[in-house]
Amino acid sequence: MVAEQCGEPEARVRNLRRLTGGASRETWAFEVIFAGGAERVLILRRDPPTAARGGGAMSREAAAIEAAARAGVPVPKLIAHGNDPAVLDAPFIVMDFVEGETVPRRILREDAYADVRPRLAERCGEILAQVHTIPPNEVEGLETPDSLQQLRGALDFFEESSPALELGMRWLERNQPAIESASVVHGDFRNGNLLVGPGDIRAVLDWELVHLGDPMEDLGYLCARCWRFGIVDRPVGGFGDYADLFRGYEKVSGQRVDPELVRWWELFSSVWWGVGCMVQASRHLSGDVRSVELAAIGRRVWEQEYDVLLYLDGAKS
């Protein structure tokens, strides 16, 4: 199937290996050797066979990547995708390998990225403005979730309460803004899902949470303290300032950014990730998926509780 999509009649796979990272989907790298001797490095993303979510989500992610490329967003070239168990035992997508770095600690601290770091925040604004121009009809199966209601349901699911997350949740409910216009939202646009090279952002990864919603959700999510990776005085991903992000977004979109709306989504994102950490830990504690990674993510709940209290201390009610 991959050979056909690459325009070659025959090919063989070499050096298939699983990559680290990713708590919900598997990521593999492999080389394809074509009949003429040419080689190509590809990336496979698939649902774990024991926890496949059906083909709809993966097909939606594939459509989002293709639509994003047409909108000018840097993404890997999509090679193939499918849901046929005869091809793979779970829904999958195959993409070109793109050289770059995703590990936030390296992007934020290593000398190789010193020159690009000051430009990343504005570049993120430019790219997000492009994301929000994607025509919704080009991504089949997009949902328009009631994000706050879903978050409330997820928090209430747990018998053991979190007073800090509950306080944050109540503030969000009291101050919920109206959405003036909906657009395609990436849903997980953050440091860690950006493939960075020495000169630029080379690709935006992990489109599995794409949906229709408030475009300011993406900006607020990027600025949440949990995605600053220890450099808390740089609110945009640990590498930039609000002014740079907003300037890039406004330059490409032609629309003014409302900082208070972005801040609402920042707090939402901290509560959301706090609940997400609880969910991931419960997968391990229940015995459904025994994973040191999931257990470690569960230990980060307190970090989000701390962040929520900091936000509330400076929030206007």
C-alpha positions as CSV (number, residue, x, y, z in Angstrom):
1,M,0.0,0.0,0.0
2,V,2.8,2.4,0.9
3,A,4.7,1.6,-2.3
4,E,1.7,2.3,-4.4
5,Q,1.1,5.7,-2.7
6,C,4.8,6.5,-3.3
7,G,4.4,5.8,-7.0
8,E,6.5,2.6,-6.9
9,P,5.4,-0.9,-7.8
10,E,7.4,-2.7,-5.2
11,A,9.2,-2.0,-1.9
12,R,10.4,-3.6,1.3
13,V,10.5,-2.4,4.8
14,R,13.6,-2.2,6.9
15,N,14.5,-1.2,10.5
16,L,11.0,-0.8,11.9
17,R,11.3,0.6,15.4
18,R,9.0,2.2,17.9
19,L,9.7,5.7,19.0
20,T,9.3,7.0,22.5
21,G,6.5,9.4,23.6
22,G,2.8,9.4,23.0
23,A,0.5,8.1,25.7
24,S,-2.5,7.4,23.5
25,R,-1.1,6.4,20.1
26,E,1.9,4.5,18.9
27,T,4.6,6.1,16.7
28,W,7.0,4.0,14.6
29,A,9.8,4.8,12.2
30,F,10.9,2.7,9.3
31,E,12.8,2.8,6.0
32,V,11.3,1.8,2.7
33,I,13.6,0.4,0.1
34,F,12.2,0.6,-3.4
35,A,13.0,-1.8,-6.3
36,G,15.4,0.6,-7.9
37,G,17.4,1.0,-4.7
38,A,16.0,4.4,-3.5
39,E,15.3,4.8,0.2
40,R,12.8,6.8,2.1
41,V,12.2,7.2,5.8
42,L,8.6,7.2,6.9
43,I,6.6,7.5,10.1
44,L,3.7,5.3,11.1
45,R,1.1,6.4,13.7
46,R,-1.5,3.9,14.8
47,D,-3.9,3.1,17.6
48,P,-2.7,0.4,20.0
49,P,-4.3,-2.8,18.7
50,T,-5.7,-3.5,22.1
51,A,-7.3,0.0,22.3
52,A,-8.3,0.8,18.8
53,R,-10.8,3.7,18.6
54,G,-12.3,2.9,15.2
55,G,-11.3,4.4,11.9
56,G,-13.2,7.7,12.2
57,A,-10.7,9.5,14.4
58,M,-7.6,8.5,12.3
59,S,-9.4,9.4,9.1
60,R,-10.2,12.8,10.5
61,E,-6.6,13.3,11.5
62,A,-5.4,12.4,8.0
63,A,-7.9,14.8,6.4
64,A,-6.8,17.5,8.8
65,I,-3.2,17.1,7.9
66,E,-4.0,17.3,4.1
67,A,-6.2,20.3,4.6
68,A,-3.6,22.0,6.8
69,A,-1.0,21.5,4.0
70,R,-3.3,23.2,1.5
71,A,-3.7,26.1,4.0
72,G,0.1,26.6,4.1
73,V,0.6,25.0,7.6
74,P,3.9,23.1,7.8
75,V,3.0,19.4,8.2
76,P,4.6,16.1,7.2
77,K,3.4,14.8,3.7
78,L,0.7,12.3,4.2
79,I,1.5,9.0,2.4
80,A,-1.3,6.6,3.3
81,H,-4.0,6.0,5.9
82,G,-6.5,3.3,6.4
83,N,-8.7,1.2,8.7
84,D,-8.5,-2.2,7.0
85,P,-7.4,-5.0,9.5
86,A,-5.9,-6.8,6.5
87,V,-3.4,-4.0,6.1
88,L,-2.7,-3.3,9.8
89,D,-4.4,-4.5,13.0
90,A,-5.5,-1.0,13.9
91,P,-6.3,2.4,12.2
92,F,-3.1,4.0,11.0
93,I,-1.5,6.9,9.0
94,V,1.9,6.9,7.3
95,M,3.7,10.2,6.8
96,D,7.1,11.4,5.5
97,F,9.8,11.7,8.1
98,V,10.7,15.4,8.8
99,E,14.1,16.2,10.4
100,G,13.8,18.3,13.5
101,E,13.4,18.3,17.3
102,T,10.3,18.0,19.4
103,V,11.7,17.6,22.9
104,P,10.9,20.9,24.7
105,R,13.9,20.7,27.0
106,R,16.3,20.7,24.0
107,I,14.4,23.3,22.1
108,L,14.3,25.6,25.1
109,R,17.9,25.1,26.4
110,E,20.3,23.8,23.7
111,D,22.6,26.2,21.8
112,A,21.5,24.7,18.5
113,Y,18.1,26.4,18.9
114,A,19.4,29.7,20.4
115,D,18.8,31.6,17.1
116,V,15.3,30.3,16.4
117,R,13.9,30.6,19.9
118,P,13.3,34.4,19.8
119,R,11.2,33.9,16.6
120,L,9.1,30.9,17.7
121,A,6.3,32.8,19.4
122,E,5.6,35.0,16.5
123,R,5.9,32.1,14.1
124,C,3.4,30.1,16.2
125,G,0.9,33.0,15.8
126,E,1.4,33.0,12.1
127,I,0.9,29.3,11.8
128,L,-2.2,29.3,14.1
129,A,-3.8,32.0,11.9
130,Q,-3.2,29.6,8.9
131,V,-4.8,26.7,10.9
132,H,-7.9,28.7,11.5
133,T,-8.4,29.4,7.8
134,I,-8.8,25.7,7.0
135,P,-12.3,25.2,5.5
136,P,-14.3,23.0,7.9
137,N,-15.8,21.1,5.0
138,E,-12.4,19.8,4.1
139,V,-12.1,17.8,7.3
140,E,-14.9,15.2,7.4
141,G,-16.2,14.2,10.8
142,L,-15.3,17.4,12.7
143,E,-17.1,17.7,16.0
144,T,-18.2,20.9,17.8
145,P,-17.9,19.8,21.4
146,D,-19.2,21.7,24.4
147,S,-15.7,21.8,25.9
148,L,-16.7,23.2,29.3
149,Q,-19.5,20.7,29.7
150,Q,-17.2,17.8,28.7
151,L,-14.6,19.0,31.2
152,R,-17.2,19.2,34.0
153,G,-18.3,15.6,33.2
154,A,-14.7,14.3,33.3
155,L,-14.0,16.0,36.6
156,D,-17.2,14.8,38.2
157,F,-16.4,11.2,37.2
158,F,-13.7,10.9,39.9
159,E,-14.9,10.1,43.4
160,E,-11.7,11.6,44.9
161,S,-12.2,15.4,44.5
162,S,-9.6,18.0,43.7
163,P,-10.5,21.3,45.5
164,A,-8.1,23.3,43.3
165,L,-9.4,22.0,40.0
166,E,-13.0,22.4,41.3
167,L,-12.3,26.0,42.1
168,G,-10.9,26.6,38.6
169,M,-13.8,24.8,37.1
170,R,-16.3,27.0,38.9
171,W,-14.5,30.2,37.8
172,L,-14.6,29.0,34.2
173,E,-18.3,28.3,34.5
174,R,-19.1,31.7,36.0
175,N,-17.0,33.5,33.4
176,Q,-17.6,31.5,30.2
177,P,-17.3,33.8,27.2
178,A,-19.5,33.5,24.1
179,I,-17.9,32.2,21.0
180,E,-18.2,34.8,18.3
181,S,-17.0,32.6,15.4
182,A,-16.0,29.0,15.2
183,S,-13.0,27.7,13.2
184,V,-11.0,24.5,12.8
185,V,-9.0,24.2,16.0
186,H,-5.9,22.0,16.3
187,G,-6.6,21.2,19.9
188,D,-3.1,20.2,21.0
189,F,-0.9,23.0,19.6
190,R,2.0,23.3,22.0
191,N,5.7,23.0,22.6
192,G,6.2,19.2,22.2
193,N,4.0,18.9,19.2
194,L,6.1,21.3,17.1
195,L,8.9,19.9,15.1
196,V,11.6,22.6,15.3
197,G,14.8,23.0,13.2
198,P,17.6,25.5,13.7
199,G,15.8,28.0,11.4
200,D,12.0,27.5,11.8
201,I,9.1,25.3,12.8
202,R,9.2,22.5,10.3
203,A,6.0,20.7,11.1
204,V,3.0,20.8,13.3
205,L,2.3,17.3,14.6
206,D,-0.5,15.3,16.4
207,W,-3.8,16.4,14.9
208,E,-5.9,13.8,16.8
209,L,-7.8,16.4,18.8
210,V,-8.8,18.6,15.8
211,H,-12.3,20.0,16.1
212,L,-14.5,23.1,15.5
213,G,-14.4,25.7,18.2
214,D,-13.1,29.1,19.4
215,P,-9.8,29.8,17.6
216,M,-8.6,31.5,20.8
217,E,-8.5,28.0,22.4
218,D,-5.4,27.2,20.4
219,L,-3.6,30.4,21.6
220,G,-4.6,30.0,25.2
221,Y,-3.6,26.3,25.2
222,L,-0.2,27.1,23.8
223,C,0.3,29.6,26.7
224,A,-0.7,27.4,29.6
225,R,2.0,27.0,32.2
226,C,2.1,23.3,31.8
227,W,3.6,23.7,28.3
228,R,6.3,26.1,29.4
229,F,8.4,23.3,30.7
230,G,10.0,25.2,33.6
231,I,10.6,28.5,31.9
232,V,7.5,30.2,33.4
233,D,8.4,33.8,32.6
234,R,8.1,33.0,28.9
235,P,4.3,32.4,28.6
236,V,4.3,31.2,25.0
237,G,5.7,27.7,25.2
238,G,8.6,28.7,27.4
239,F,10.2,30.5,24.5
240,G,8.3,33.8,23.9
241,D,5.9,36.5,25.0
242,Y,2.3,37.2,24.5
243,A,3.0,40.3,22.3
244,D,5.0,38.2,19.9
245,L,2.4,35.5,19.6
246,F,-0.4,38.1,19.1
247,R,1.6,40.1,16.6
248,G,2.1,37.0,14.4
249,Y,-1.5,36.0,14.6
250,E,-2.9,39.5,13.9
251,K,-0.5,40.0,11.0
252,V,-1.7,36.9,9.1
253,S,-5.4,36.8,10.3
254,G,-6.1,40.5,10.2
255,Q,-8.1,40.0,13.5
256,R,-7.4,41.5,16.9
257,V,-6.6,39.1,19.7
258,D,-8.5,39.6,23.0
259,P,-6.0,38.8,25.8
260,E,-8.7,38.2,28.4
261,L,-10.2,35.5,26.2
262,V,-6.8,33.9,25.7
263,R,-6.4,33.9,29.5
264,W,-9.7,32.2,30.0
265,W,-8.5,29.4,27.7
266,E,-5.2,29.3,29.6
267,L,-7.0,28.5,32.8
268,F,-9.3,26.1,31.0
269,S,-6.2,24.3,29.6
270,S,-4.7,23.9,33.1
271,V,-7.9,22.4,34.5
272,W,-8.2,20.3,31.4
273,W,-4.7,18.9,31.7
274,G,-5.1,18.3,35.4
275,V,-8.1,16.2,34.7
276,G,-6.3,14.6,31.8
277,C,-3.5,13.6,34.2
278,M,-6.1,12.0,36.5
279,V,-7.5,10.1,33.5
280,Q,-4.1,8.8,32.4
281,A,-3.2,7.7,35.9
282,S,-6.6,5.8,36.2
283,R,-5.8,3.8,33.1
284,H,-2.7,2.5,34.9
285,L,-4.2,2.1,38.4
286,S,-7.3,0.2,37.0
287,G,-5.0,-2.4,35.5
288,D,-6.3,-1.7,31.9
289,V,-2.9,-0.4,30.8
290,R,0.1,-1.1,33.0
291,S,2.5,1.8,32.2
292,V,5.2,3.6,34.1
293,E,4.6,6.6,31.8
294,L,0.9,6.8,32.7
295,A,1.7,6.5,36.4
296,A,4.2,9.3,36.1
297,I,1.7,11.5,34.3
298,G,-0.6,11.0,37.2
299,R,1.9,12.5,39.6
300,R,1.6,15.8,37.7
301,V,-1.9,16.5,38.8
302,W,-0.6,18.6,41.7
303,E,1.4,20.8,39.3
304,Q,-1.8,21.7,37.5
305,E,-3.6,22.3,40.8
306,Y,-0.7,24.8,41.7
307,D,-1.0,26.4,38.3
308,V,-4.8,26.8,38.6
309,L,-4.4,28.5,42.0
310,L,-1.9,30.9,40.5
311,Y,-4.3,31.8,37.7
312,L,-7.1,32.3,40.1
313,D,-5.0,34.6,42.3
314,G,-4.6,36.9,39.3
315,A,-8.0,36.4,37.7
316,K,-10.9,38.8,37.7
317,S,-14.2,37.3,38.9
